[in-house]
Amino acid sequence: MCNNEPTSTGCGCDAGYNRREFMTLAGLATGAAMASMPFMTRVAEGSSVRGEKRPARVRVAFLYPASSAFADAPDGWWSWPGNEFDTEGRQRAYMESLENKARPLGVQLQMDSGSIQNEAQAQSLITALGDERPDGLVLIMFYNRSLSLADTLLEAAKDMGIPVVFYIGLGVKHGSIAAYRREGVYFIQAYEDLEAIANGLRMIAAKVRLEQSLILSVTEADARGEGVEEFFGIRVRVIPFDEYARLFKEAQISASDRSWMETIVAEAQEVRGISAESAENALRAHLALRELIAAENADGVTMNCLQTGMLKPCISFSELNSELIPAACENDLAAAYTQMLGQLLTGKPGFQHNPAFDTERNQYYASHCTCPIRLQGPEGPKTPYLLRRFAHTNEGSCAIQVFWEEGEPLTMVRYHYGEAPKLDVYAGRVAASYPMPPVGGCTTNVAVELTDRKDACMVQGHHNLLFHGDYARRFRLFANLYGLPLADTGFDGHWAI
């Protein structure tokens, strides 16, 4: 039961925080508040701006004996996977395929043309891992009796804190695999599934990218400040709202800028109550945020946006997220972190929303004002939408209503940061996007039928993120790989399924 009163932020609903805690979160980005947070390490004033993003460095090792080892074996006995299995040929094919998959993910692979064949070579690799400290290790096992070498390498990687993607081809090893479905390891036993290995590389790349990322927190602070979220290592830089307001006022609108906004208006299915002034202010907000993000060499932004009149950035946040530039409403840093993580793991933007429940249909109800148009990523199609006034004020600022397609799969995620960080993950599908009114809430709304819980009212958290597609398992595997506890509220399945 919700005991919170409506607040000036408009976030009086059940968010897992009481009113005082939420207001502390909303005002987190003042220098004094940031310094007092045990999970936000303060960065010294005047610290250097981040440099270019470095790729994730991943070592890849293949485990199998040399072919000659079997020539003198009794009766030519090789054992699993069978004497006709071309290990060297498979390794060459895997190396080429993985190189092609790693490049667009921002992953730099180090692969040896040979294999780990004995204990001495395994120890040599362990020494190299200690010297190089790669961001991840991929082990690909082609021979069942190489399992002891894999065990040695897995234990060494655990001691060094190196996450491991461990792949065994189908039928190479028989028997239980329970010991390998553990924290710090993404275990794969499958039929020629290099895409699964690529998913492991994506997870490693996401963590490395998060550690190099900067989010701007635009708030009413009097001065700039800076801190680091401790689990992911994301840097947060406080920007006084006055700086954004100045850029908004001084924005130089070019012909191409006007053309962009005219296209947004023209492609809307309907335009309700949006004046020329409203559209221009939406454009000014977007130009101001783009300039601010570029000037600060930032990767994303969150903002105290509700009571800013015609300076509200709803359309800009929709566009930024469609471009995979994380943008979160109401200076909600947890939502910003979740948006950034989700974009990196799925290649799609999330929809930050307020929670409600349809008790008669057993559905979860998500609504907010800044839904991205390209729900399937920057190269995907635009989702139908209309433009309308911001739902909760009368000044006429521009918001957006996006219509999700019924039956489409989706994933809902919330990262809870703090002294005990955790990840909450839900799977579902779209039940409806209702006309508004008569439905209430904010402009965009999505009724969700959960597919991995019996009761929609089990959902917890405020400003959770909806991602188009079935990615619940990928989020859970990422959490397991990096030792991030899963809340999985009400979920009674296994994290790896």
MARMISE-885631 format. One record per residue (C-alpha): x, y, z. Coordinates in steps of 0.5 Angstrom, whole numbers, plus 500, padded with zeros to 3 digits. Layout:
residues N
- X / Y / Z
- X / Y / Z
...
//
This chain:
residues 497
- X / Y / Z
- 500 / 500 / 500
- 503 / 507 / 498
- 503 / 512 / 504
- 507 / 517 / 500
- 504 / 524 / 499
- 505 / 527 / 492
- 511 / 531 / 492
- 513 / 537 / 488
- 517 / 532 / 483
- 510 / 528 / 481
- 513 / 522 / 484
- 509 / 520 / 490
- 507 / 513 / 488
- 510 / 507 / 491
- 518 / 507 / 489
- 521 / 503 / 494
- 523 / 509 / 497
- 519 / 514 / 502
- 518 / 521 / 501
- 524 / 523 / 504
- 529 / 518 / 501
- 526 / 520 / 494
- 527 / 527 / 495
- 534 / 526 / 497
- 535 / 522 / 491
- 532 / 527 / 487
- 537 / 532 / 490
- 543 / 528 / 490
- 547 / 532 / 485
- 548 / 537 / 489
- 555 / 537 / 491
- 554 / 537 / 499
- 549 / 531 / 498
- 554 / 527 / 493
- 559 / 528 / 498
- 555 / 525 / 503
- 553 / 518 / 499
- 557 / 512 / 501
- 556 / 509 / 494
- 558 / 515 / 491
- 565 / 517 / 491
- 567 / 524 / 490
- 571 / 526 / 485
- 576 / 532 / 486
- 574 / 538 / 483
- 578 / 540 / 477
- 579 / 533 / 475
- 581 / 531 / 468
- 576 / 530 / 462
- 575 / 523 / 460
- 579 / 521 / 454
- 577 / 517 / 448
- 573 / 510 / 450
- 578 / 504 / 450
- 576 / 497 / 447
- 574 / 492 / 452
- 580 / 487 / 452
- 579 / 480 / 452
- 583 / 474 / 451
- 581 / 467 / 448
- 584 / 460 / 449
- 582 / 454 / 445
- 583 / 447 / 449
- 584 / 441 / 446
- 590 / 436 / 445
- 594 / 436 / 438
- 592 / 432 / 433
- 598 / 428 / 433
- 597 / 426 / 440
- 591 / 421 / 438
- 595 / 417 / 433
- 599 / 413 / 438
- 593 / 412 / 442
- 591 / 405 / 443
- 586 / 403 / 437
- 586 / 410 / 435
- 582 / 412 / 441
- 580 / 420 / 442
- 574 / 420 / 446
- 569 / 425 / 445
- 567 / 429 / 441
- 569 / 424 / 436
- 575 / 422 / 431
- 572 / 425 / 425
- 572 / 432 / 429
- 577 / 437 / 426
- 579 / 441 / 432
- 584 / 445 / 428
- 579 / 447 / 422
- 574 / 449 / 428
- 578 / 453 / 431
- 580 / 457 / 425
- 573 / 458 / 423
- 571 / 460 / 430
- 577 / 465 / 430
- 575 / 468 / 424
- 567 / 469 / 426
- 569 / 471 / 433
- 573 / 477 / 430
- 568 / 479 / 426
- 563 / 479 / 431
- 567 / 483 / 436
- 569 / 489 / 432
- 563 / 492 / 432
- 562 / 491 / 440
- 568 / 495 / 441
- 572 / 488 / 443
- 579 / 487 / 442
- 581 / 480 / 442
- 587 / 476 / 443
- 587 / 469 / 440
- 593 / 464 / 439
- 593 / 460 / 433
- 595 / 454 / 438
- 591 / 451 / 443
- 592 / 449 / 451
- 594 / 442 / 451
- 597 / 441 / 458
- 598 / 443 / 465
- 604 / 447 / 463
- 601 / 451 / 458
- 595 / 453 / 462
- 600 / 455 / 467
- 603 / 460 / 462
- 597 / 463 / 460
- 595 / 464 / 468
- 602 / 468 / 468
- 600 / 472 / 462
- 593 / 473 / 465
- 596 / 476 / 471
- 601 / 481 / 467
- 596 / 483 / 462
- 589 / 483 / 466
- 584 / 483 / 461
- 577 / 485 / 461
- 575 / 478 / 460
- 577 / 471 / 458
- 573 / 466 / 453
- 575 / 459 / 454
- 573 / 454 / 448
- 573 / 447 / 449
- 573 / 442 / 444
- 575 / 436 / 448
- 572 / 432 / 454
- 579 / 431 / 457
- 581 / 438 / 457
- 576 / 439 / 463
- 581 / 439 / 468
- 585 / 445 / 464
- 579 / 449 / 464
- 578 / 448 / 471
- 585 / 450 / 473
- 584 / 457 / 468
- 577 / 458 / 471
- 579 / 458 / 478
- 585 / 462 / 476
- 581 / 467 / 473
- 576 / 467 / 479
- 582 / 469 / 484
- 584 / 475 / 479
- 577 / 477 / 478
- 576 / 476 / 471
- 570 / 474 / 468
- 570 / 468 / 464
- 565 / 466 / 458
- 566 / 458 / 458
- 564 / 455 / 451
- 563 / 447 / 450
- 560 / 445 / 444
- 554 / 440 / 444
- 556 / 433 / 446
- 563 / 434 / 447
- 562 / 433 / 455
- 557 / 429 / 458
- 554 / 429 / 465
- 552 / 435 / 470
- 554 / 442 / 468
- 551 / 445 / 475
- 558 / 447 / 477
- 559 / 451 / 472
- 553 / 455 / 472
- 556 / 460 / 478
- 558 / 467 / 479
- 563 / 470 / 475
- 562 / 465 / 469
- 557 / 465 / 463
- 557 / 458 / 461
- 555 / 456 / 454
- 554 / 448 / 452
- 550 / 449 / 445
- 550 / 447 / 438
- 555 / 451 / 434
- 552 / 457 / 438
- 558 / 463 / 436
- 552 / 468 / 437
- 552 / 466 / 445
- 559 / 467 / 445
- 558 / 474 / 442
- 553 / 475 / 447
- 558 / 474 / 452
- 563 / 479 / 449
- 557 / 484 / 449
- 556 / 483 / 456
- 564 / 485 / 458
- 564 / 490 / 453
- 558 / 493 / 456
- 561 / 493 / 463
- 568 / 496 / 460
- 564 / 502 / 457
- 560 / 503 / 463
- 567 / 504 / 467
- 568 / 510 / 462
- 562 / 513 / 462
- 560 / 520 / 464
- 553 / 522 / 465
- 551 / 530 / 466
- 546 / 531 / 472
- 542 / 538 / 471
- 540 / 540 / 477
- 538 / 547 / 481
- 545 / 546 / 484
- 549 / 553 / 485
- 556 / 550 / 483
- 558 / 544 / 479
- 560 / 537 / 483
- 563 / 530 / 481
- 562 / 523 / 483
- 563 / 516 / 481
- 557 / 511 / 482
- 561 / 505 / 485
- 559 / 499 / 482
- 559 / 500 / 475
- 564 / 506 / 476
- 560 / 511 / 472
- 562 / 518 / 473
- 556 / 523 / 474
- 558 / 531 / 473
- 553 / 536 / 476
- 551 / 542 / 472
- 547 / 548 / 474
- 540 / 548 / 471
- 542 / 556 / 469
- 547 / 553 / 464
- 542 / 549 / 461
- 537 / 555 / 461
- 543 / 560 / 458
- 544 / 555 / 452
- 536 / 554 / 451
- 536 / 562 / 450
- 542 / 562 / 446
- 541 / 557 / 441
- 542 / 558 / 434
- 537 / 555 / 430
- 539 / 553 / 423
- 535 / 551 / 417
- 537 / 544 / 418
- 535 / 544 / 425
- 528 / 547 / 423
- 527 / 541 / 418
- 528 / 536 / 424
- 523 / 539 / 428
- 518 / 540 / 422
- 519 / 532 / 420
- 518 / 530 / 428
- 511 / 534 / 427
- 509 / 532 / 420
- 510 / 525 / 422
- 506 / 525 / 428
- 499 / 521 / 427
- 496 / 527 / 430
- 498 / 534 / 433
- 494 / 536 / 439
- 495 / 543 / 442
- 502 / 544 / 440
- 503 / 551 / 438
- 509 / 554 / 434
- 512 / 556 / 440
- 512 / 549 / 443
- 515 / 546 / 437
- 521 / 551 / 437
- 522 / 551 / 445
- 522 / 543 / 444
- 527 / 544 / 439
- 531 / 549 / 443
- 531 / 544 / 449
- 534 / 539 / 444
- 540 / 544 / 441
- 541 / 546 / 448
- 542 / 539 / 451
- 546 / 536 / 445
- 551 / 542 / 446
- 552 / 541 / 453
- 553 / 533 / 452
- 558 / 535 / 446
- 562 / 540 / 451
- 562 / 536 / 457
- 564 / 530 / 452
- 559 / 526 / 456
- 555 / 520 / 454
- 548 / 521 / 457
- 544 / 526 / 461
- 539 / 526 / 467
- 535 / 533 / 469
- 530 / 536 / 474
- 525 / 537 / 469
- 518 / 537 / 471
- 517 / 544 / 474
- 521 / 548 / 468
- 516 / 550 / 464
- 517 / 551 / 457
- 524 / 549 / 458
- 522 / 541 / 459
- 526 / 537 / 454
- 521 / 531 / 453
- 522 / 531 / 445
- 529 / 531 / 446
- 530 / 526 / 451
- 525 / 521 / 446
- 530 / 523 / 441
- 537 / 522 / 445
- 534 / 515 / 447
- 532 / 513 / 440
- 540 / 515 / 438
- 542 / 511 / 444
- 544 / 517 / 448
- 542 / 515 / 455
- 537 / 521 / 457
- 533 / 520 / 464
- 527 / 524 / 467
- 527 / 528 / 474
- 534 / 527 / 475
- 533 / 520 / 477
- 540 / 517 / 477
- 538 / 510 / 478
- 534 / 510 / 471
- 540 / 513 / 468
- 544 / 508 / 470
- 539 / 503 / 468
- 538 / 506 / 461
- 545 / 506 / 460
- 546 / 499 / 462
- 540 / 497 / 457
- 542 / 500 / 451
- 549 / 497 / 452
- 546 / 490 / 453
- 541 / 490 / 448
- 542 / 496 / 442
- 535 / 499 / 444
- 533 / 505 / 448
- 529 / 504 / 454
- 522 / 507 / 456
- 523 / 510 / 463
- 516 / 510 / 466
- 511 / 511 / 472
- 508 / 504 / 475
- 501 / 503 / 476
- 497 / 496 / 476
- 490 / 494 / 472
- 488 / 489 / 478
- 482 / 486 / 474
- 486 / 484 / 468
- 492 / 482 / 472
- 497 / 487 / 468
- 502 / 492 / 469
- 501 / 499 / 467
- 507 / 504 / 465
- 506 / 511 / 463
- 511 / 517 / 462
- 512 / 523 / 457
- 519 / 521 / 454
- 518 / 515 / 450
- 523 / 514 / 444
- 520 / 513 / 437
- 525 / 508 / 435
- 524 / 502 / 440
- 528 / 497 / 436
- 534 / 502 / 436
- 537 / 507 / 431
- 537 / 503 / 425
- 530 / 500 / 426
- 523 / 503 / 424
- 519 / 509 / 427
- 514 / 507 / 432
- 507 / 511 / 431
- 506 / 517 / 435
- 502 / 523 / 436
- 505 / 530 / 439
- 501 / 533 / 445
- 502 / 538 / 451
- 505 / 535 / 457
- 500 / 532 / 461
- 500 / 535 / 467
- 501 / 543 / 466
- 498 / 548 / 462
- 504 / 552 / 460
- 503 / 548 / 453
- 510 / 545 / 453
- 511 / 539 / 448
- 511 / 531 / 450
- 510 / 525 / 446
- 505 / 519 / 446
- 508 / 513 / 443
- 504 / 507 / 441
- 507 / 500 / 442
- 505 / 494 / 438
- 500 / 489 / 442
- 503 / 482 / 443
- 511 / 485 / 442
- 515 / 482 / 447
- 519 / 486 / 452
- 523 / 486 / 458
- 523 / 491 / 464
- 529 / 492 / 468
- 531 / 497 / 474
- 538 / 498 / 477
- 538 / 499 / 485
- 544 / 502 / 486
- 547 / 504 / 493
- 551 / 500 / 499
- 547 / 494 / 496
- 546 / 494 / 489
- 542 / 489 / 485
- 538 / 488 / 479
- 531 / 487 / 478
- 529 / 484 / 471
- 522 / 482 / 469
- 519 / 479 / 462
- 513 / 480 / 459
- 509 / 482 / 453
- 505 / 488 / 450
- 498 / 488 / 452
- 495 / 495 / 450
- 497 / 502 / 449
- 491 / 506 / 451
- 488 / 512 / 448
- 489 / 518 / 453
- 484 / 520 / 455
- 480 / 516 / 458
- 486 / 512 / 461
- 490 / 517 / 466
- 497 / 517 / 467
- 502 / 520 / 463
- 502 / 521 / 455
- 505 / 514 / 453
- 502 / 508 / 456
- 504 / 501 / 456
- 499 / 495 / 459
- 504 / 489 / 460
- 502 / 482 / 461
- 508 / 479 / 465
- 510 / 472 / 462
- 515 / 470 / 468
- 510 / 472 / 474
- 503 / 470 / 476
- 501 / 477 / 479
- 503 / 483 / 476
- 502 / 487 / 482
- 509 / 483 / 484
- 513 / 489 / 480
- 517 / 493 / 485
- 521 / 500 / 483
- 519 / 507 / 480
- 522 / 509 / 474
- 523 / 502 / 471
- 525 / 501 / 464
- 522 / 498 / 459
- 526 / 495 / 453
- 523 / 492 / 446
- 524 / 485 / 446
- 526 / 479 / 450
- 532 / 480 / 454
- 531 / 478 / 461
- 536 / 472 / 461
- 541 / 477 / 458
- 540 / 482 / 464
- 540 / 476 / 469
- 547 / 473 / 465
- 550 / 480 / 466
- 548 / 480 / 473
- 551 / 473 / 474
- 557 / 475 / 470
- 559 / 481 / 475
- 556 / 479 / 481
- 551 / 483 / 481
- 545 / 480 / 486
- 538 / 479 / 483
- 532 / 482 / 486
- 528 / 478 / 481
- 522 / 480 / 485
- 517 / 475 / 485
- 521 / 471 / 480
- 521 / 463 / 482
- 525 / 461 / 476
- 533 / 460 / 475
- 537 / 466 / 473
- 540 / 462 / 467
- 533 / 460 / 464
//
